[in-house]
Amino acid sequence: MPPKIARLAAFGAFGVCAVLIVIWAYVAWLSRHTSLGGMLPIMSVVAWVATGLIALALIGVHVYVAKQLFFIANGDEPREI
């Protein structure tokens, strides 16, 4: 893979991390308890934790892939797991 493409893909992986955080914040905002309705408070917490764990796992994978792509962009070999 050419270094410029690898660097661009790495920045794209970090961009996905930012989008995942925004999506999680939107889900948290939608599921909050309000005086006019919304979810029960305990169900809101369950939704926040469940979606948060999935988002954290996906962010972790994207950060790992981005680091590997930066190694490739710098002319190094990808590191072992």
Number of C-alpha atoms within 10 A of each C-alpha: 8 9 15 13 13 19 20 14 17 24 17 14 21 18 12 16 20 13 14 18 15 12 14 19 15 11 16 18 12 13 19 18 17 11 5 5 8 13 14 13 13 11 14 19 16 13 17 18 13 11 17 18 11 13 18 15 11 15 20 13 14 19 17 15 17 21 19 19 25 21 18 21 21 12 11 11 12 14 9 5 4
